[in-house]
Amino acid sequence: MSYTQDQLEALQAALAHGERRVTFGDKTVEYRSIEELRQAVRDVQSGMFKQAVATGLWPRAPRQIQINTFKGT
């Protein structure tokens, strides 16, 4: 599923205010508990990170090159 920064901000704002109801555009979702809302925030963050990696917006681990030299006798 595709997530947006606006969705994440709306979830975080609701969590910060202790609300369980979140509105995204014309959709309203009411979570059963604050813990369920926290899990939704984690899910959206994880999904956004996976999207960024898949599209190349978030780089993977940098490559490391090791050079060893030896000066003979």
N, C-alpha and C positions, 0 to 999 in steps of 0.2 A: 504494500500500500504506500502511496505517496503522501508525505507529510509536508507541511509548510511551517515557516518560522512563525507565522501568525497563530497557527494552531498551538504550537508549543508555548508561545507567550500567553495565550488565553488560558491554557491549562495551568501554567505557573502562577498567573495572577489569581486564579480561583483558589489555588492551593495556598498562596500567601494570605488570602483573606479568609480562609477557612470555609469557603463555599464548596458545595458539591455539585452545583449546576454550572455548566459551561456552554456558551453559545459560540458557534462557528458560523458566521454568515447567517443562513436561514435555518440551521440545525441547532437544536438544544439537546444536550445530554446531561442527565442527572446520574451521578455515581452513587452507589449504595453507601460508600464510606470514604473517608479521607485516604485510607490506605489504598483503596481501589483507584483513587485519583492519582496518588503517588505512582502507582504502577503504570497508569496511563502515561504520565510524564516520562517515566523511564522507557516505556515502549516507543514513544514518539522520538525521544532523543536517540535511542538505538536505531530506529528506522531511518532517521535523518543522517546519522553517521554512515550507515550502510549505503544510502543513496549517494552520499558524497564520495565514498570510496569507489563505488561502481562507476560513477561518472568522471572520476579522476580529479575531483575538486579537493579531495583530501589525500595527500600522498601517503603511500605505504612507507614502511620502514626504509630508511636510506641504505643504500648499498655501501659496504665497507670494502675498501681495497687495501690490502696489506702488502707492502714491498719489503722484502728482505734482501740485504746485500751482504756480500762477503768479499773481503779483500784477501786474496791468497798470499802466502808467504813466498 
